Amino acid sequence: MTQHGPFTSPGNSALSTVKDKQTIGFLGLGIMGSAMSANLVKAGFEVLGFDPSEASQLRLGEAGGRPLATAAAVAAQADVIICSLPNAAALMVAATAIAAAGPKSLVVVEASTLDIQDKMAARDLLAASGVVLLDCPLSGTGAQAVLKDLSIYSSGPPEAVARLAPVFDGFAKANYYLGEFGNGMKMKLMANLLVAIHNVSTAEALLFGERMGISAELAIRVLSDGAGGSRMLDVRGPVMADRSWGNATMKVGVWQKDMQLINAALALTGTAAPLFAATQPIYNAAVSAGHAEHDTAAVFDVLTRMCGGPTTKA
């Protein structure tokens, strides 16, 4: 696979003349979609959106976007659609609506974490109607999405990806173009494998410190500046320190779906992954302990219980 560097802001290049303020449609306005759409509004784009959740629709309106009643209505009015969806079934429903209503010039950015085969099925359905689908999963949590601290792993036709440079700049810090369709998801699975391990290792280290009398706040500040630092220590460490995992930026229940995708890819490639395997019982225990709707930082509570410590409320 040929890897390419990130597409950066076009500046004075020819790309800057490509209708910089395209109308952006969002399908899926959950934790990630709501943050991304709000940032695109702030960047000056007209943003339309649909989500079956009334609360999510209202949130888009409060951010300055325009909620619409159906996915088809979004497809009929948008130049670009960004999908941030919970599962493959939702993607196929969206793709069917877009294929029926979307203009042939439409580009769809599939930003969800889903099986590559499911994304390919949606790509082929849309291609029959002349609509281009890109595989562009994201690296970052919901909290990072609010701060535009996201990396895009884009894959698909390069000319379509290049056209979206101004849009990507509106909600992410970097876009890494990875070549043929599906390579974005492959990179995302690698990233999530590391996240699974680093999240649990962060909980282990902070709990270890607390049991030795070192506060989690002090440990985060010191460890983040040394060889033991990681993005999960930076992002989820503070959530573990103040036990605030009730405010989820990645729910444990949703994360289980991502873990299943990694497991399937590991089996397909025959890859040994003992560290990843060791994290799975911890996340399963988090669900059993009532943390399915809580942030994955709740693994700290699981490890605390394993040590005989008190149950910690979110």
C-alpha positions in Angstrom: 0.0 0.0 0.0 1.3 3.4 -0.9 1.0 5.9 1.9 0.6 9.6 1.3 1.1 12.5 3.5 -1.8 14.6 4.9 -3.7 16.9 2.6 -3.3 20.3 4.2 -5.3 23.5 3.7 -5.0 24.5 0.1 -4.2 28.1 0.8 -3.7 29.8 -2.6 -3.6 26.6 -4.6 -6.1 25.8 -7.3 -8.1 23.8 -4.7 -9.1 27.0 -2.9 -11.2 28.0 -5.9 -13.4 24.8 -5.5 -16.5 26.2 -3.9 -14.9 26.4 -0.5 -18.3 26.9 1.3 -20.1 23.9 0.0 -23.3 22.9 1.7 -22.6 20.1 4.1 -25.1 17.5 5.1 -24.8 15.3 8.2 -26.4 11.9 8.7 -25.9 10.9 12.3 -25.7 13.7 14.9 -24.5 11.7 17.9 -21.4 12.5 20.0 -19.1 12.8 17.0 -21.5 14.1 14.4 -22.8 16.9 16.6 -19.3 18.1 17.4 -18.2 18.0 13.8 -21.3 19.7 12.4 -21.0 22.5 15.0 -17.4 23.1 14.0 -18.3 23.3 10.3 -21.0 25.9 11.2 -18.3 27.9 13.0 -16.0 27.6 9.9 -18.7 29.3 7.8 -20.4 26.3 6.1 -24.1 25.9 5.6 -24.8 22.7 7.5 -27.9 20.5 7.1 -28.5 17.3 9.1 -30.8 14.5 10.0 -30.9 12.1 13.0 -33.8 10.1 14.3 -33.1 11.6 17.7 -35.1 14.7 18.3 -32.6 15.9 20.9 -29.8 15.6 18.3 -31.9 17.5 15.7 -32.4 20.3 18.3 -28.7 20.4 19.1 -27.9 21.0 15.4 -30.3 23.9 15.3 -28.9 25.4 18.5 -25.4 25.2 16.9 -26.6 27.2 13.8 -27.2 24.3 11.5 -30.5 23.4 9.8 -32.2 20.1 10.8 -34.2 18.4 8.1 -36.9 15.8 8.4 -35.3 12.9 6.4 -32.0 11.7 5.0 -33.4 12.1 1.5 -34.0 15.8 2.2 -30.4 16.2 3.2 -29.2 14.4 0.1 -31.3 16.6 -2.2 -29.8 19.8 -0.8 -26.2 19.0 0.1 -23.0 19.1 -2.0 -21.2 16.8 0.5 -22.7 14.4 3.0 -20.8 13.2 6.1 -22.1 10.0 7.7 -21.5 9.3 11.3 -23.6 6.2 11.9 -23.9 3.5 14.6 -24.1 0.4 12.5 -24.1 -1.1 9.0 -27.9 -1.2 8.8 -28.1 2.5 9.3 -25.5 3.0 6.6 -27.5 1.0 4.1 -30.7 2.9 4.9 -28.8 6.1 4.4 -27.1 4.9 1.2 -30.5 3.9 -0.2 -32.0 7.3 0.5 -29.0 9.1 -0.9 -29.0 7.0 -4.1 -32.6 7.9 -4.7 -32.4 11.6 -4.0 -28.8 12.7 -4.3 -27.3 14.5 -7.4 -24.6 12.7 -9.4 -22.0 15.3 -8.3 -22.6 14.4 -4.6 -19.6 13.1 -2.5 -20.4 11.1 0.6 -17.8 10.8 3.4 -18.4 7.6 5.4 -16.7 8.5 8.8 -18.1 5.7 10.9 -16.2 2.7 12.2 -17.8 -0.2 10.4 -16.8 -3.4 8.6 -15.0 -2.8 5.3 -17.3 -5.2 3.5 -20.4 -3.2 4.6 -18.8 0.0 3.5 -18.0 -1.5 0.1 -21.7 -2.6 -0.3 -22.8 1.0 0.3 -20.1 2.3 -2.1 -21.4 0.0 -4.8 -25.0 0.9 -4.2 -24.2 4.6 -4.5 -21.9 4.2 -7.5 -24.8 2.8 -9.5 -26.4 6.2 -9.0 -23.2 8.2 -9.8 -22.6 9.1 -6.2 -19.0 8.8 -4.8 -18.5 7.2 -1.4 -15.2 7.7 0.5 -14.0 5.6 3.4 -12.9 8.2 6.0 -12.9 6.9 9.6 -11.7 9.3 12.3 -9.1 9.0 15.0 -10.2 10.9 18.2 -12.8 10.9 20.9 -16.0 13.0 21.1 -14.1 15.4 23.4 -11.4 15.7 20.8 -14.0 16.3 18.1 -15.3 19.3 20.0 -11.7 20.8 19.8 -11.2 19.8 16.2 -8.5 17.5 17.5 -9.3 14.8 15.0 -7.3 12.9 12.3 -9.0 11.7 9.2 -7.9 8.4 7.6 -9.2 9.0 4.1 -9.4 6.4 1.3 -11.0 6.3 -2.1 -10.7 8.3 -5.4 -7.9 10.9 -4.7 -9.6 13.6 -6.7 -12.7 13.4 -4.5 -10.6 13.5 -1.4 -8.8 16.6 -2.7 -12.0 18.3 -3.4 -12.9 18.0 0.3 -9.8 19.6 1.7 -11.6 22.8 2.8 -14.3 20.7 4.4 -11.9 18.5 6.3 -10.1 21.6 7.6 -13.4 22.7 9.1 -13.6 19.9 11.6 -10.2 18.1 11.8 -6.5 18.9 12.4 -5.2 16.5 9.8 -6.2 14.3 6.9 -4.0 11.3 6.0 -4.8 10.0 2.5 -4.2 6.2 2.5 -5.0 5.2 -1.1 -7.6 2.7 -2.2 -11.0 2.5 -0.6 -10.9 0.5 2.6 -7.4 1.5 3.7 -8.9 4.1 5.9 -10.7 1.4 8.0 -7.6 -0.8 8.1 -5.7 2.1 9.7 -8.6 2.8 12.0 -8.6 -0.8 13.2 -4.8 -0.5 14.0 -5.5 2.8 15.9 -8.3 1.3 17.9 -6.2 -1.7 18.8 -3.7 0.7 20.4 -6.5 2.7 22.0 -7.9 -0.4 23.6 -4.5 -1.3 25.2 -3.5 2.3 26.1 -6.8 3.0 27.8 -6.5 0.0 30.1 -2.8 0.6 30.7 -3.6 4.2 31.7 -6.1 2.9 34.2 -3.5 0.4 35.5 -0.8 3.0 36.0 -3.1 5.6 37.7 -4.6 3.0 40.0 -1.1 1.7 40.8 0.0 5.2 41.7 -3.1 5.9 43.9 -2.4 2.7 45.8 1.2 3.9 46.4 -0.1 7.4 47.6 0.5 9.3 44.3 -2.5 11.3 43.2 -3.8 10.6 39.7 -3.7 14.4 38.9 0.0 14.5 39.8 0.7 11.3 37.9 -0.9 12.6 34.7 1.0 15.8 34.8 4.4 14.1 35.3 3.9 10.9 33.2 2.5 12.8 30.2 5.9 14.6 29.8 7.9 11.4 29.8 8.4 8.2 28.0 5.3 6.7 29.5 3.0 9.3 28.1 0.2 8.5 25.6 -2.8 10.3 24.1 -5.1 8.1 26.2 -3.3 9.2 29.4 -3.8 12.8 28.2 -7.5 12.4 27.2 -8.9 9.7 29.5 -6.5 10.1 32.4 -8.3 13.2 33.7 -11.7 11.4 33.4 -10.3 8.5 35.5 -8.9 10.9 38.0 -12.2 12.6 38.7 -14.4 9.6 38.0 -16.4 11.5 35.5 -17.0 8.7 33.0 -20.7 9.3 33.2 -20.1 12.0 30.6 -19.2 9.7 27.7 -17.2 10.6 24.7 -17.0 6.9 23.7 -19.5 4.6 25.3 -18.3 1.2 26.5 -21.3 -0.4 24.7 -20.4 1.2 21.4 -16.7 0.4 21.9 -17.6 -3.3 22.1 -18.7 -3.1 18.4 -15.3 -1.7 17.5 -13.6 -4.5 19.5 -15.5 -7.1 17.5 -14.3 -5.5 14.2 -10.7 -5.7 15.4 -11.2 -9.3 16.5 -12.6 -10.3 13.1 -9.7 -8.6 11.3 -7.1 -10.3 13.6 -8.7 -13.7 12.8 -8.8 -13.0 9.1 -5.1 -12.0 9.0 -3.9 -14.6 11.5 -2.3 -11.9 13.7 -1.2 -12.7 17.2 -2.4 -9.9 19.6 -2.0 -11.0 23.2 -2.1 -7.5 24.7 -5.4 -6.7 22.9 -6.8 -10.0 24.0 -6.0 -9.2 27.6 -8.1 -6.0 27.5 -11.3 -7.7 26.4 -12.3 -9.1 29.7 -11.9 -5.7 31.3 -14.3 -4.1 28.8 -16.7 -7.0 29.2 -16.6 -6.5 33.0 -17.3 -2.8 32.5 -20.5 -3.6 30.8 -21.5 -6.2 33.5 -20.8 -3.5 36.1 -23.3 -1.1 34.6 -21.0 1.0 32.6 -22.3 0.3 29.1 -23.5 3.9 28.6 -20.4 5.3 30.3 -17.1 6.4 28.9 -14.5 3.7 28.3 -12.5 5.4 31.1 -14.8 3.4 33.4 -12.3 0.5 33.1 -10.6 2.3 36.0 -13.6 1.3 38.1 -13.3 -2.3 37.0 -9.6 -2.5 38.0 -10.5 -0.8 41.3 -13.1 -3.5 42.0 -10.5 -6.2 41.1 -8.3 -4.9 43.8 -11.1 -5.0 46.3 -11.6 -1.3 46.3 -15.0 0.5 46.6 -17.4 0.7 43.7 -17.2 4.2 42.2 -20.2 5.9 40.9 -19.9 7.8 37.6 
